[in-house]
Amino acid sequence: MKKIKLLLLMPSISPGGAERVMVHLFNHLSKDKFDVHLAVLSVGINKVGNFKKGSPQFYDLKVSRARFAFWKIRNLIYTLNPDIVFVTLPQMYLMLSLLRRIFPARLLSGNTVFIARENTNASERKKKMSLGFNLLFPDLLAQYNYIVCQSFAMAEDLNQNFSISREKLKTINNPVDFSSINNIHSKHPKFDVLSVGSLTPLKAIHRLIEAAEHLSSEVKYGIIGSGPEEDNLKNLIEEKGLTSQFTFLGFQKNPTAFISSSKIVVMTSYYEGFSNVILEALAVGTPVVAFDVPGGNSEIIKNGFNGFLVPDGDIEALALAIKKSFKHSWDKDAIKSNCFDNYNMKKIISQYENLFEDAVLTLKN
């Protein structure tokens, strides 16, 4: 049987969740069924672990922005003539959509299936994007044969608010690489509460700091991540007299050891796609307290079993849930087992393989 030639497109090999999923596909899709190629605009500074860029099927386009890769990507697609092009992140599928609009099929790749992977809640992202992008967005997504959503909430959002047909929307959750987190023995400091994520306005770490005012001064907090909000967060902590309780740990290539040794992980984002941090916490049996925001949080967290969800923006409720979690009896083995059953690599990769095979078969028919 002829292998399906698949081209994966993404901005860089960075530690972001979307990039990590693409690298998992590159590494784990069946070599018997798929001929997988991966192209990036640039390699990036903090590369995702276990990725070897020396592969002959890896292409570093060496450009800083998607618009500078326009001709390079067009030529790559034309030369490879892949059965499927799979793209993630807005700047990439925006550019690829324009390529499809500008070039006739015979000048691009006439028999290719184009699939986009949405990485977050589109309605929430719309609030901070330019008017031009928002006006073009529904039409550009319509250029794709299928759109992969990480959660049912994301698929529903695209259908209800952007008129994308349900037939095009395929929900596939993010995978967890259990092979990389087994047998972790942490020698890192043990925190009562751990926050993991980039220090950006979207992640809203200030909401954790505000909740800390309602909790015991004995509670110790660890913050993993870097970003433009770091100084503002440190100033806020100092203003509230909480400096002795918070430790900034910076970017950590492998935060799992910190997660496994912490009592709970707290997520304060304004919205999420399908949080890899939450999945990685549950994979090591660490419960999660999070706001019930647009996205997949409510599809992962089950109150009292693997964490607590609280109404979005309710700081006192967040503080109460954190306090409650310290006293709650958690079954860590059950949390890990449930996470494995739902999100293990083999299961999720199989769902992608089925999508890709069905997509090619449908196009031929």
N, C-alpha and C positions, 0 to 999 in steps of 0.2 A: 504494500500500500504506500502511495506517495505521501511523503511528509508534508504537513501544512507549514508553509513558510510564514513566520510571524515577525513583524517588526515592531518593537517596543520603542516609544518615543517619550522622553522626559527631559526636564531642564538640566538636572545634574545628579551626580551620585552623592547626595547629601543625606543627613540623618532624618529627614522628614518622613512622615508616615506614608505619604503617597509614593515617594521614591523607594522606600523599603519594600512596599508591595511589589513594585516593578522588578526589583532585584530578586525577590523571592520567585517571581515568575521566570525570570531569566535562568535562575539556578535550578528550579525544581520541576518545571514542565517536562513531561516525558520526552526524552531524546529519541525514542522510537517513533513518536507521533508528530513531533514538532521540530522544525528547523528554526531556532530562535535567534533573532538579531536584536541588539540593543543600541540605540543612538541617543546621545545626550548633547545638549548645547555646550556644556563644559563639565569636567569631572567634578569640580567642587573641592572645597578644602577638607571638610570632615566627611570622609567617605563612609558609606555603609559597610559594616564588617562583612567578611567572608565573600568579598567580590574581587575577582581578578580581572583587571581591565586589559590584560594582555591577550584576551580572547580574540581570535581573528574575526569574530562576529560582533565585536564591540566597536562602536564608532564615536570618537570624540570630535564633534564638529568645531570645537575651539572658537565659539562665539559667546558674547556676553548676554545677548538678548535674543528672544525668539525671532524678532523681525530681521535680524542679521543672518538668520539661518534659512531664510525663505528659499533661496535657490539651492542651497545645499540639501535641504530636505526633499525638495522637488526632485532633484537629480538622484538622490539616494533611493527614493521610492521607485522612480522610473527604471533605475539600474537593477535593483533587487527584484522588482515585480512581485511583491509579497502577496500572499493570499489574504492576509489580514494586517492592518496597521492599527495598533492599540496605543492610545495616547492618554496622558494624564496631566492635570493642572491647567487652569484657564488659559494662560498665555500660550500654551502649546496647542490646545484644541481650537483656540481662536485662530491661530496662524494656519493650522491645517485645514480648517473650515474655509478660510479665504483661498487657500490653494485649490480646493475642490471647486470653488465658485469660479475661479479665474481660468483654470485650465480645463479644456475638454478631456473627457475620460481617456482618450487615446494618447494624450500627451502626459498623462499622469500615471494611471494604472487602472485600466478599464475594468478588470475583473477582481478588484480588491475590495474586501469588506473593511469599512472604517468603523472603529469602536472607540468611544471616549469613556474615560472613567471619571465621574464626578467625585470630588474629594471633600465636599462640605455641603452645608445647607445653602442652596442657591439664593433663596429669598433673603437670608441674613447677609450673605456676601454682597447682594445687590445694593445694600444700604451704603456701602463704602466704595463702590465702583463708579466709574465715570458714566455720565449719561449715555455717551456713545456706545460703550460696552453693553450697558443694560438694554439699549434699543436693539442691538445686534444679536444679543445672546440667544434668544429663542430660535431665531432663524439659523444661526450658526450651528446650534446643537442639532437642528433638523437635518443638517448635512450628513449626520452619522447614521449608520444602519442600526446600531445599538448603543445604549448608554448604560454603563455599569454604575450602580449606586451601592454605597456601603451599607445602607440601612433602608428599611421600609419607609421610614419617615422622609428620607431624602427623595426616594422615588415618588412618594405621594406629593411632595412639594413640587417636583418638576412637572408632574401631571396636572395638578390643580392650579398652579400659579404661572406655569410657562407653557401649558398646552402641549406638552410632549406626550405622545400616545403611549399607553401602557404596554403595547406590544414591543416598543423599542426599549423599555426600561427593564433591566435585569438586576436583581438585588443579590450581591455577593459580599458577605462580610469580610473583614480583614482577617488574615491568618496569624497564628501565633507559632513562632519557631521554638517549640519545646526543646529541641535538641541543644539550643544555645543557652537554655536557662536551667537545665537539670543539674543537680549536684552543686548548687551554689552555696558556698560557705563564706558568709560575709564577715570581714574584719573591720567593716566601716562602723562609724558611730550609729547608735540606735536612736531613732527619732520616734516621738509619739505620732507626729503628723508629718507627712512628706508631700511636697508639691513638685511635680515634674512637668516641665514644658518651657517653651521659649518665653522670655520675659517681655511680652508685647501687650498692648492694650487689650487684644482679643482674649488673652488668657486670664485677665482680671485677677491677678494674684492679690491685689489690694483688698479683695473681698475676704480672703483668708485672714489677712492682717486685721481687718475690722472685726471678724469673728473672734480672733484671739483675745480681744478686749473683754469678751464675755466669759472667758475660760480661766482656769487656774493659772497662776504665774509659774507653776511647776511644769507646764506642758512645754515640750521642746519641739521646734519646727525646723525641718530641713527644706531648702528650696534648691532644686536642681534646674539649671538652665541659664541661659545668657540672653541678653537682648537690650533694646533701647530703654526699657522701663526700670532697669536695675537701680539706677541712682534714685529715681523717684520712690521706688519701693523701700529702699534703705532709709531715705529721709522720712517716709511715713512711719516706719517702724521706730525710728528714733523719736519722732514727735509724740508717739503714743507710749513711749517708755518701755518698749518691748525688746530692746536690743539684745539683752542677755538670753532671750528665748529663741531667737532666729539665727540660723546658720546658712549662709549662701555658699553653695557647693560648686557653682559654675557649671559649664557644660561637662557632662559625663558620657563618654562613649558607650558605656554599659551601665545604665542606672539600676539594673535589676537587682544587684547585690544590696543597694540602698533600700530598694522597695521591699525586698524579702525580710530585711531586718527592722522595718518600721511597723508600727501598730496599724496605721491606716494610711491610705493615700487620699488626698482631697483634691477634687477638680472644681475649679471656679470659673471656667470659660463662659463667655456669653453664648456660644453655640459650639457644637462639635459635629464631626462627621460620624465616624465610628472609632472612638478613641483607642489608639494603640496603647497608650499609657494605662488605661483601665484594663484592657485585655492582659497586659503584661503583669499588672498587679494581681489580677485574679489567677493568673497562671502559676504564681508562687504562693497563692493562698492568702494574699493580703486584701482585706476588704476595702471598699471604696465609698467615700461620701462625696456626693456630687449634686450640683444643681440640676433640676429637671429642665434642661434647655432644649431648644430646637436641635434635632439630630438624633443620634442613636443611643444616648445614655439610658433612656427608659427601656430600650430593647435588651440591654446588657445587665443592668443592675436590678436585682430583685430584693426588695426591702426585707431586711432581717436574715437573708440568706447569704448574700455576698456584698452587702453594703446598704446604704440608705440614700434615697433621693429626697431632696427638699425643694420646695417651691423656689423658682428662680428669683434671685434678688433678696430673699428673706435671710438677712444676716443672722438674726437671732435663731431662726430655725436651723441654719447651718451650724451654729455653735452648739445648739442642743443635740443635733445629730452626732457631732464629733464627740461630745461628752457621753452620749448614749452608747456610741460604738466602743468606748473604752471599757464599759461594763458588760457589753453584750458577749455571749458565749458563741464564738465563731467556730464552725467546723471547717478548718483550713483544708483538710483532705477533700471534703465534699466540694469546696469552692474550686480547687484545682481540677478535680475530676470533671466537674460540670464545664469548666472552661475548655478542657481538652476535648470533651465530647462535641462541643459546638464549634470550636475554632482551630482545631489542629491542622497542620500544614497539608497533610494528605487529603483531608476532606475539602478544604477550600480550593486547593490546586485542582482537584478533580472537578469542581464546579466550573472553574475557568476553562478547563479542557473541554468539558461538555459544551459550554457556550461557543468556544472557538470552532469545534467540530460541527455543531449545528448551524453556525453562521455560514460556514463555507458550503455546507450541503444545501442550505436554503438558497444561497445565491446561485448555485449551479442549477437548481430546479426552477 
